[in-house]
């Protein structure tokens, strides 16, 4: 049964390019909105068209700076106060997701705080991709549509037609994701065990599994400084891997990431456009998630199941 409320799709400033691709794939245009900035950096958002009675989809990845998250919160608040029927936050990259638990005393759980902020602002639904930890879905009291980049990554791997394929996890936290790929592709699996003493710094690493003369693909949900990923790739190559590729959904790519990738043993890094790439280098290949998000938005809007969209 078609919904009674018209659909309108808007975007924040951080994800304009991706949102334009999504609306083009969906067969519509982005809604008009404006943002006003004061000289001290404070800003507010305004819709330049009516959203009364509409199902409003707001597209914004919440990578740094934190302004991107706050802009989304203001967009949600403005839509609620303008009498939108339903408000769906479409967050391709969900920032603060690494803060999903208390792993030491007196530490914040940022992912739960962001969930509370989004709900307090007024969302009716969340749509996101490859959360750093699946349990973050439980932080919300509204429906969460969790999408998976495997829908695009698996066909890409199959087209490579690699023999002696090994799917590798760069750390223990990524082992569940890597195991799902290995099981589906009927490939062997390897795990990198790493020891950290502080964030973004790896002190030691060991490889568990046979990678000699194998074509290795390292799978992860995100790549930040690329320290872990490039260390794992270099170690695998030094231990006899035939080739090493990497796949990571969210290209945070901060600090020395681009330089590390450029000078590493990684032959190719396949990622998506959930976060805009800051610098184009030959080793990085970007697959767009636009068609996938457009399809899921369409199915959610028309109350259709989305589970058939995903491979696993």
C-alpha positions as CSV (number, residue, x, y, z in Angstrom):
1,X,0.0,0.0,0.0
2,X,1.6,3.3,-1.0
3,X,2.2,5.7,1.8
4,X,-0.1,8.8,2.1
5,X,2.7,11.2,2.9
6,X,4.9,12.7,0.1
7,X,8.6,12.0,0.3
8,X,11.3,14.6,0.5
9,X,15.1,14.1,0.7
10,X,17.6,16.6,2.1
11,X,21.3,16.5,2.8
12,X,23.8,18.1,5.1
13,X,26.9,19.9,3.7
14,X,29.2,16.9,4.5
15,X,27.4,14.4,2.2
16,X,26.2,16.5,-0.7
17,X,27.9,14.6,-3.5
18,X,26.6,11.2,-2.2
19,X,23.1,12.6,-1.6
20,X,22.9,13.9,-5.1
21,X,23.8,10.4,-6.4
22,X,21.2,8.8,-4.2
23,X,18.4,11.1,-5.3
24,X,19.4,10.7,-8.9
25,X,19.2,6.9,-8.5
26,X,15.9,7.3,-6.6
27,X,14.5,9.4,-9.4
28,X,13.9,12.7,-7.6
29,X,15.8,15.8,-6.7
30,X,17.3,17.0,-3.4
31,X,15.1,19.3,-1.3
32,X,16.1,22.9,-0.9
33,X,17.6,24.0,2.4
34,X,19.9,26.8,3.5
35,X,22.4,27.2,6.3
36,X,23.3,30.5,7.9
37,X,26.6,30.9,9.8
38,X,27.4,33.6,12.3
39,X,30.9,35.1,12.5
40,X,31.7,33.2,15.6
41,X,31.0,29.8,13.9
42,X,27.5,29.2,15.2
43,X,25.1,28.2,12.5
44,X,21.4,27.3,11.9
45,X,19.5,25.4,9.2
46,X,16.3,26.3,7.4
47,X,14.2,24.4,4.9
48,X,13.4,26.5,1.8
49,X,10.3,24.5,1.0
50,X,7.4,23.0,3.0
51,X,7.9,19.6,4.7
52,X,4.5,19.6,6.4
53,X,3.0,16.1,6.4
54,X,6.0,14.7,4.5
55,X,8.2,11.7,5.1
56,X,11.6,13.4,5.3
57,X,14.9,11.5,4.7
58,X,18.0,13.5,6.0
59,X,21.3,12.3,4.5
60,X,24.5,13.1,6.5
61,X,27.5,11.1,7.5
62,X,28.8,12.2,10.9
63,X,32.5,12.1,10.4
64,X,34.6,14.9,11.9
65,X,34.3,17.8,12.5
66,X,31.5,17.4,15.0
67,X,29.7,20.2,13.1
68,X,28.5,17.4,10.8
69,X,26.6,15.7,13.6
70,X,25.3,18.9,15.0
71,X,24.1,20.1,11.6
72,X,22.1,16.8,11.3
73,X,20.6,17.4,14.7
74,X,19.5,20.9,13.7
75,X,18.0,19.5,10.5
76,X,16.0,16.9,12.4
77,X,14.8,19.6,14.9
78,X,13.8,21.9,12.1
79,X,11.9,19.2,10.3
80,X,10.0,18.2,13.5
81,X,9.1,21.8,14.2
82,X,7.9,22.2,10.5
83,X,5.4,19.4,11.1
84,X,7.1,16.6,9.0
85,X,5.1,13.3,9.2
86,X,8.2,11.1,9.7
87,X,11.9,11.8,10.0
88,X,14.4,9.3,8.8
89,X,18.1,9.9,9.5
90,X,20.2,8.4,6.8
91,X,23.7,8.2,8.2
92,X,26.0,6.3,5.8
93,X,28.9,6.6,8.2
94,X,27.9,6.6,11.9
95,X,30.5,8.6,13.8
96,X,31.5,7.9,17.4
97,X,30.7,4.2,16.8
98,X,34.1,3.1,18.1
99,X,32.9,4.3,21.6
100,X,30.4,1.4,22.0
101,X,31.3,0.1,25.5
102,X,33.2,0.9,28.7
103,X,36.5,-0.9,28.2
104,X,38.1,1.0,31.1
105,X,36.9,3.0,34.1
106,X,35.6,6.6,33.8
107,X,35.1,6.6,30.0
108,X,32.2,7.8,27.9
109,X,30.1,5.7,25.6
110,X,29.9,8.1,22.7
111,X,27.8,5.9,20.5
112,X,25.0,5.7,23.1
113,X,25.1,9.4,23.6
114,X,24.8,10.1,19.8
115,X,21.8,7.7,19.7
116,X,20.2,9.6,22.6
117,X,20.8,12.9,20.9
118,X,19.3,11.7,17.6
119,X,16.2,10.4,19.3
120,X,15.8,13.5,21.5
121,X,16.0,15.6,18.3
122,X,13.1,13.6,16.9
123,X,14.0,10.9,14.4
124,X,11.5,8.1,13.8
125,X,14.0,5.8,12.1
126,X,17.7,5.4,11.4
127,X,19.4,4.1,8.3
128,X,23.1,3.4,8.3
129,X,25.8,1.1,7.0
130,X,28.4,-1.2,8.5
131,X,28.3,-0.1,12.1
132,X,31.6,-0.6,14.0
133,X,29.7,-2.8,16.4
134,X,26.4,-4.4,15.7
135,X,25.1,-3.9,19.2
136,X,24.8,-0.1,18.6
137,X,21.5,-0.9,17.0
138,X,20.3,-1.7,20.5
139,X,21.1,1.8,21.7
140,X,18.1,3.0,19.7
141,X,14.4,2.8,20.6
142,X,13.4,3.4,17.0
143,X,13.8,1.0,14.0
144,X,17.3,0.8,12.6
145,X,18.0,-0.3,9.0
146,X,21.6,-1.6,9.0
147,X,23.0,-2.1,5.6
148,X,26.2,-4.0,4.5
149,X,28.8,-3.1,2.0
150,X,29.2,-6.8,1.3
151,X,26.4,-6.3,-1.2
152,X,29.0,-4.5,-3.3
153,X,32.2,-6.0,-2.1
154,X,31.4,-9.7,-2.7
155,X,30.6,-9.2,-6.4
156,X,33.8,-7.2,-6.8
157,X,35.8,-10.0,-5.2
158,X,34.1,-12.6,-7.4
159,X,35.0,-10.6,-10.5
160,X,38.7,-10.6,-9.5
161,X,38.6,-14.4,-9.9
162,X,41.5,-15.0,-7.5
163,X,42.8,-18.5,-6.9
164,X,44.1,-19.5,-3.4
165,X,42.0,-16.7,-1.8
166,X,42.4,-15.9,1.8
167,X,40.1,-13.4,3.6
168,X,41.9,-11.7,6.5
169,X,40.8,-9.8,9.5
170,X,43.2,-7.0,10.6
171,X,42.3,-7.5,14.2
172,X,40.1,-9.8,16.4
173,X,37.3,-7.2,16.3
174,X,37.0,-7.7,12.5
175,X,37.1,-11.5,12.7
176,X,33.3,-12.0,12.6
177,X,33.0,-9.8,9.5
178,X,35.9,-11.6,7.8
179,X,34.5,-15.0,8.7
180,X,31.2,-14.1,7.0
181,X,33.0,-13.2,3.8
182,X,35.2,-16.4,4.0
183,X,32.2,-18.6,4.6
184,X,30.2,-17.2,1.7
185,X,33.2,-17.2,-0.7
186,X,34.3,-20.7,0.5
187,X,37.8,-19.2,1.1
188,X,40.4,-19.7,3.9
189,X,40.7,-17.2,6.7
190,X,43.5,-15.5,8.5
191,X,43.5,-13.2,11.5
192,X,46.0,-10.5,12.6
193,X,46.4,-10.3,16.4
194,X,47.5,-6.9,17.5
195,X,48.4,-5.3,20.8
196,X,47.6,-1.6,21.3
197,X,48.8,0.6,24.2
198,X,46.9,3.7,23.0
199,X,44.5,4.5,20.1
200,X,45.8,4.6,16.6
201,X,49.2,3.0,17.6
202,X,49.9,-0.7,17.2
203,X,52.8,-2.0,19.3
204,X,52.8,-5.7,18.2
205,X,51.1,-7.8,15.5
206,X,51.1,-11.6,14.7
207,X,49.4,-13.5,11.9
208,X,47.2,-16.5,12.6
209,X,46.7,-18.6,9.5
210,X,48.4,-19.7,6.3
211,X,49.0,-16.9,3.9
212,X,52.1,-18.1,2.0
213,X,51.5,-18.0,-1.8
214,X,47.9,-16.9,-1.2
215,X,46.0,-13.9,-2.6
216,X,44.9,-12.1,0.6
217,X,42.0,-9.6,1.0
218,X,41.9,-7.8,4.3
219,X,38.3,-6.9,5.3
220,X,37.3,-4.2,7.8
221,X,34.5,-1.7,8.5
222,X,36.6,1.4,8.4
223,X,40.2,2.7,7.8
224,X,41.4,5.6,9.9
225,X,45.2,6.3,10.1
226,X,45.8,3.0,8.1
227,X,48.5,2.0,10.6
228,X,47.0,-1.4,11.4
229,X,46.0,-2.1,7.8
230,X,49.3,-1.3,6.2
231,X,51.3,-3.1,9.0
232,X,49.2,-6.2,8.4
233,X,49.6,-6.0,4.6
234,X,53.4,-5.5,4.8
235,X,53.7,-8.4,7.3
236,X,51.6,-10.7,5.1
237,X,53.7,-9.8,2.0
238,X,56.9,-10.4,4.0
239,X,55.6,-13.8,5.0
240,X,55.0,-14.9,1.4
241,X,51.6,-13.7,0.4
242,X,51.2,-13.6,-3.4
243,X,49.1,-10.4,-3.3
244,X,47.5,-8.2,-0.7
245,X,44.3,-6.2,-1.2
246,X,42.1,-4.4,1.3
247,X,38.4,-3.6,1.6
248,X,37.1,-1.1,4.1
249,X,33.6,0.4,4.0
250,X,34.3,3.8,5.5
251,X,37.4,5.8,4.3
252,X,38.0,8.0,7.3
253,X,41.7,8.3,6.2
254,X,43.1,10.7,8.7
255,X,46.6,11.8,9.4
256,X,49.3,9.9,7.5
257,X,46.8,7.4,6.0
258,X,47.2,8.3,2.3
259,X,51.0,8.2,2.6
260,X,51.0,4.9,4.4
261,X,48.7,3.3,1.8
262,X,50.8,4.7,-1.1
263,X,54.0,3.2,0.3
264,X,52.6,-0.1,1.6
265,X,52.3,-3.6,0.1
266,X,48.6,-3.1,-0.5
267,X,48.0,-3.5,-4.3
268,X,44.5,-2.0,-4.1
269,X,42.2,-0.5,-1.5
270,X,38.5,-0.8,-2.3
271,X,36.3,1.4,-0.3
272,X,33.0,3.3,-0.6
273,X,31.8,6.9,-0.8
274,X,30.1,7.0,2.7
275,X,32.8,9.6,3.4
276,X,34.2,11.8,0.6
277,X,37.8,10.9,-0.4
278,X,40.1,13.8,0.3
279,X,42.9,12.8,-2.0
280,X,42.8,10.6,-5.1
281,X,45.7,8.0,-5.4
282,X,46.0,5.2,-7.8
283,X,45.7,2.5,-5.2
284,X,42.3,3.6,-4.0
285,X,39.1,2.4,-5.8
286,X,35.8,3.8,-4.7
287,X,32.5,2.0,-5.1
288,X,29.4,4.1,-4.7
289,X,26.7,3.1,-2.2
290,X,24.2,5.5,-3.9
291,X,22.1,2.8,-5.7
292,X,22.0,0.7,-2.5
293,X,20.7,3.5,-0.3
294,X,18.3,4.7,-3.0
295,X,16.8,1.1,-3.2
296,X,16.5,0.8,0.6
297,X,15.0,4.3,0.9
298,X,12.4,3.3,-1.7
299,X,11.6,0.0,0.1
300,X,11.3,1.7,3.5
301,X,9.1,4.4,2.1
302,X,6.8,1.8,0.5
303,X,6.8,-0.5,3.6
304,X,8.7,-3.3,1.8
305,X,11.2,-5.8,3.2
306,X,14.8,-4.9,2.8
307,X,16.4,-8.2,3.9
308,X,16.4,-9.6,0.3
309,X,18.7,-6.7,-0.7
310,X,21.7,-8.1,1.2
311,X,24.0,-11.1,0.6
312,X,24.7,-11.7,4.3
